[in-house]
Amino acid sequence: MVTKKAVQRLGFKTGEYIVYPAHGVGLITSIEEQEVAGLSLELFVIAFEQDKLTLRVPVAKIKSVGMRKLAEEDLVSKALETVTGRARVKRTMWSRRAQEYEAKINSGDLIAIAEVVRDLYRSDDQPEQSYSERQLFEQAMDRMSREIAAVNKLTLTEAIQLIEKNLSRSPRRGAKAEAADAEEAAA
């Protein structure tokens, strides 16, 4: 039995875009009441258009899953500023770094996701990325661009172009960065 309920709970309302850490930006389509195993649960129904996924999240679990409202415009500006910074790649094994990047992406924190985009970005004149690096970069880029598009009311393509424009302004891109990386590795 499903009954449609109120349009607002815990500061979230139907028709509002939110960030669900494990899936990215979604739209609250409704707040329902369902009976599950004899218990009556109030659920947010969240649609993730990009994944063609509908998620039902109990209202009581919102805090524990980390669901949050979209970032404010000043946080978006800070995230775009983050990608223009110098890449900070730790000298640890790739598997360890990959786990850290995955954790940052799934944290839902826009700044942490921007750090992953910055650290894994490769310009055209830099060497190819491995498959797993490219996968993580694309996942982070997708999460970041979808939130920026929703906040700034842009298309996804415009949001990606905005991020790429900021990435290209980063200080260590190109042959000079390669030489500096070689020197660091030799030291």
Number of C-alpha atoms within 10 A of each C-alpha: 8 11 11 12 14 13 15 14 14 9 7 19 18 17 14 15 22 21 23 23 19 15 16 23 29 26 20 21 17 21 25 21 19 17 12 9 7 7 8 12 17 22 22 27 19 24 19 18 11 12 10 7 11 15 15 15 18 17 18 13 11 16 10 7 14 16 19 18 14 20 18 11 12 9 14 20 13 13 23 24 17 22 26 21 17 16 19 11 11 10 8 8 8 12 10 11 15 15 11 13 23 17 14 20 29 20 17 22 18 26 21 20 28 26 24 29 28 27 18 20 22 18 12 9 10 13 10 11 13 8 9 12 17 15 13 18 23 16 19 26 23 20 24 29 25 21 24 30 18 18 16 13 11 16 14 16 12 15 23 19 13 16 23 18 14 17 23 16 13 16 13 16 19 15 11 11 14 15 11 12 13 11 10 9 9 7 6
